[in-house]
Amino acid sequence: MREDVQALDIRDVTANWVNRVVLEAQIEERIKALADLSHTPLFFGRLDYLHTTQEGQRFYIGRRHVHDAEGDPMVIDWRAPVSQPFYRASRNDPMDIRLRRRFGYTAGDLTAYEDEHLTDPTEADRTSKLLQAEIERPRVGPMRDIVATIQPEQDEIVRSGLSGTVCVQGGPGTGKTAVGLHRVAYLLYAHRERLARTGTLVIGPNRSFLHYIEQVLPALGELEVRQATVDDLVGHVEVRGTDEAASAVVKGDARMAEVLRRAVRSHVTMPTEALMVVRGSRRWRVPAHELEEIVRELLDRDIRYGAARDALPQRIAHAVLVRMERSGEAPDDRVQDAVARNAAVKAAVKAVWPVVDPAKLVLRLLSEPEFLAEHADGVLTADEQKAVLWTRPPRSVRSARWSPADAVLIDEAYDLVERTHSLGHVVLDEAQDLSPMQYRAVGRRCTTGSATVLGDLAQGTTPWATRSWAEALAHLGKPDAAVEELTAGFRVPREVIAYASRLLPHMSPGLAAVRSVRESPGSLEVRATVGDGDAAVVDACRESLRREGSIGLIAADARVPALAEALAAAGLTYLSPGEETTSESRLTLVPASLAKGLEYDYVVLDEPAAVVDGEPDERTGLRRLYVALTRAVSGLTVLHASPLPPQLA
């Protein structure tokens, strides 16, 4: 298939050089999409139908469509409707499938297959060993697709329609991130032309996380999905500062949107003098009260500040044209445009509806107590206003040490002035950590599209973490979104998730614990260390490295420098989060603050109490610890010299 595309001769099929360049770019993208991936087979399953109206009775299922030299299908794309029974058929509902076959591979070579005769009453139910082996395969390198192991409840979410927004609540190891990425791939398959026009976006919590997931979609043949963090989206200014927790909470509160709206609209002043427009030998007068009516009408429409400012000269010009027509003239649209560009009209617009610079507006709000008090009256308390004000106001936008929360406020102000471009579909992962203002920033990117929201309320580790999905979806602008819950865990061993779930009643009461389907006796070890704790950590890392797979050493952020020094002294090379593990470099040193979303075959967790104490409050600390405890795929070793947090006892 790739050679066929490479052999295309387009010299005689393009009308001009522009068409040729566009077609060449499309061909190049097609060749990239058809690239062979090492160790990735083209098919992983087969369906044999009992009765079928299809041309054939047997279908091979794979990551993408494959056809032979005559164009006949050899492998069916996993997203096609005919592939759906591979994921959903069961003995209770065989969906007209006689046999489902799973293929097993080792390093890209076919090594096994396994059959399920779904309509044979004599065949006993059993767990698929190939499926289990694929789920438990060691995690070396970036995140991989789960296309061969999608479960029925996951498939239902993946194949839900483009028009509706879906929120997925899922505990550790339930596959919510993979479900979100596969949903993007499915939507691009089912609505390719529409999404090619409107665009798609995956939003992750940090660069390390995005680097970890970046190969999933290309492995499925999808190369055009942009990936970004929330900070990337609102990058109108350079972020060089940080906020105290109390300040960040207020800045992230949805009430700040009303403060900003008031501040933007405060720049509009009512005209007090009549406008005189001179054209040739004639003078046309628009009285102040009529100008005020025009301005108030635009304010009442509550459209974007910039759009209203652009409309104002045309409205004034129309009022002049009415006077021209009454005097017997017959002006047309060209005359109206000329009047709108008249110097007197421009001067009036500048005085009544001046240009607003969003960054300067936010700078003024955070620097001038009187300006903030005027527009936050009845919205923020005096203490809240004091919390957001800078103690040492900067001189200019460029010299300001903007924080991430400030950048979100500036983005909100930009949207009040000019509408933010909307995409066709947005995937928002680790959503539980977003502030209401950050939800609004993401929502602006999909006002005319839909979203897939992924998260776990129990893993919220910011002071402004989401309290409920209903509240979060309202801030996102998608209050009618369907909320789905994934409760079956496929990644974290049962013993490990049970240990971590001891924290749930203390940090997220009422949230259901994950039910892990993985039994792995001996996967959890809790050790009290005596003497040199750093040496004990190094020894535990050495033990883990004797096993196959990736190793994550997770520690409180404050402990990372000391552990880095201990590893270097012991001759153990290590990676930073986001760097790709290889067969030679399998150990990653992970600050607890960056562990979310990552996974390792074996995790060594240093000093749980230090992880909790590293956060501003106990609930946030327990949630951070919950995240750290649930990063292990095969085994977890907990080391502590200090007493364990009482919630784990």
Disulfide bonds with the S-S distance in Angstrom:
none
